[in-house]
């Protein structure tokens, strides 16, 4: 089954957590929060840690991550598998999960995946995860996994930005013409140093190679005043100018 998620600034549950190198929700910690598997390696590692006072179960699933016409799609895959796919974590215990590549490495551009880690609750006075009516998930982590081409291939996003209008809504669309992903953060409009309007603060989203994502502009934003629309791309320290706007007299 294919899962589809519309993008309006937040892509997936838990995605805002990806701007840091370590996430902690409730009793389970997961690190790292972005995973890269190079063409020269067959596997990568992910660490789960239980810092709570009771045992927890975790289920790990991996999906191919696609974008099409501004929508997110998660497709079940065996190209990368998690070992183990389900585990029990006792209090204070860490567990290494191996992410093993089962396909040939890409030749010319990144291939993107998502790993979903679900914390499965354990019913009181029971030692097995709750299964009545199917698994019930307490928390979900959604982390990106990027499978890279060989080292000699220069992987980078090449971004094109445009303003457009759909159904009386002003939008900014970012298209990625490159062969690597673009992580967009702190998408904003800057009229001057003292006038800033957030468009999609924090982690705005990802634009995968050959695809586009778009965000609605705030109603109060007056483009006739000119300025620039900026964002940070792939963890850059400085804001990058995506599109300058000429002031209209």
N, C-alpha and C positions, 0 to 999 in steps of 0.2 A: 504494500500500500504506500502511496506517495502522500506525504504531509505537506501542506501549503500554508505559508504564513505571510500575511501582508506586512509590508514595511512602512511604518509611519514614525521612524526615528528609533523605535526599539525593535530589534529583529527577533530575538528569542528570549524566552524566560531565562533570567540570570545573565544576560549578555552584558549588562552594565558592569558586571564584576570583572570583565576582561581587561580593564585598563590598569589593573595592578598585577603583580607577579605572584600573588598568593591570595586565595579566597578562603573565607571561613564563614560558614552558615551553620547555625545550631551546633551540633556536636561533630560534624565532619568537615575536615579541611582537605582541599584538593590543590595540588601544585604539580607542574606549572599550569598556567591558564591559557597558554598558546603552545601548540606542539608542532614541531617541524621534523619531518623525516626526509633526510637527504637521499639522493639517488644512490649514494655510496653505502648506505646503511639499510638494513632489513627491518629494523625495529626501533622503537623509542619507548621511554618509560614515563609512567604517571604514578604519583604517590598519593594515596588516600590515608588520612590519619583521623583517628577517633579521639577527640579531646574531651569527650563527655564522660558520664559516670555509668553508662549502660551500654550494652552491645547494640550494634546496628548492622543491618544488612544493606548492601549496595549492589545495584544492577548496572552494568556497563554495556551500552549499545553504541554502535557506530553506523553513521549514515553518510552516503554521498551527499554533498551540499551543493545545490545548484541554485542559480538565479536566472529567471526568465521574465522579461517584461515587468521588471520591478517587483517580482514576487520571489519569495524564498521557498525552495522545495527540498525536503529531506527524503532521500530514497534509500531503502535498505540495501546493504552491500556486504560482500565478503572480501572486498579488495583489501581491507584492513580489519583484523580481528583483535579482540581484547582477550587477554589471558591473565587471570581468570575472568569470565564474563559476569560472575556473581560471587560475592564473598561476604563473610562475616568479619566485622571488626570489633574486637573486644576493647574496653576502655584503655586508652593510652597506647594502643597498638597502631603501627603503620604498616601498610601493605603496598608493595610495588605491583602495578598492573602493566604488563607488556602490551604494546600496540604493534602487532606484527603485520608487515606488508605482504600481501599475497599476489600482488600484480607487478608487472614490470614498471620501472620508474618512467614518469612522463619524459618526453624527448625535448619539448620546446616551451612548455608553460606549466605553471603550478596546477595541481589538482586538489580540490578542497573537500574536506570532510567535516562532520560534526560528531563529537562524542557526547552522548547524553549519559549522565550519571545520576541515577535515582536512588535516594535514600528510602528504603522500604521499612515501614514501621513494624515493630514486633509487639503483638498483643501482650498485655499484662499477664504474667504467670505462664507465658508460653515461650518457647525457645526457637520457634520458627516464624518467618515473616508472615504477615497477614495475607491470606490468599482468597478469602471469601469474596466471590464476585470478581475474581481477578486481582492482580497485584494493585495495592493502593500505595501511591507515592506520597511521601511527606515533603521532600524537597527535590529539586532538579537543578543540576548544573549543566550548562551547555557550553562546550569548549571547542574552538576551532582546531582542526588538524590540517596541516598543509604538507602535501607530498611534492617535493621539489624535483626539477629536472637536474641533469648532471651539472657539476660545478662550473664547467666552461660556458654554460648558458647564463647570460646576464638577465636576471629576473627582477623586474620592476614594474610598477603601475605607470601608465601614461594616461593622464586624466584630461577629459574635456568637460567643460561646465557650461550650462546654458540655463536661461530663465524661460519659463513657458507658463501657459495658463491652461488649466483643464477644469471644466465645470465651474467656472468663475472663481477658481482657486489659483493663486500664483504659486508656482513651484520652482525649486531649483533641482536640476537633474545633473548628476555626475556620472559620466560614462568612462569606463576603464578600457582603454585601447591597448593596454600593455599585456604582459604575460605573468604578472604577479598581482596579488591582492592589494587592495588599499583599505586600511583601517582608518576611518574618518572619525575624528573626535573634535569636540568644541566647535561645531559649525555655527558661525555667527555672521551678522552684518555689522560692519564698523563704519559709522558716518565720520567720526573723527576719534581722537584718543579718549574723549570723554563721553562719547555716545556709542554704546554697544547694545545690540539686540540679539539675544540668543535665538537661533533657529532650531538647533538640536543639541543641547548642552551635554557634556560628558561624552560617552561613547555614542556617536551618532549612528554608526553602522559600518558595514563592510560593503565594498564594491569588488566583486570577483572579476577575473580577467574576461574581457569580451562582453561584459554586462553593464547595466546601469542601475542606480538607485535614485530616488527622488524624495524630497521633503517639502511639505507645505511651508510657505512663508507666513510669519505672523501677520494678522490682519492690520496691526498698527504700524507695520513697516511701510514707510513711504519711499519707494525707490526713486522718486523724482528728486529727492534730496541728494542723490549720488552716494558715493562711498565705495566700499569693497565688501565682498563676501569671502570670508576666510575660514580655514580649518587647519588642524594639525593632521598630517598623514603619516601613518605607521610610526607613531611615537615621536615625531619630530618635536623639538623643544619650542620652535617658533611657529607662529601661525603662517600658513601659506596662502597667498592671494589666489583665490580660485577664479574670481571674475570681478573686474572693476566696473563700476556703474557711474555713468556720466550724469552730472547734475543737470536737471532740466529747469531752465529759467521760466 
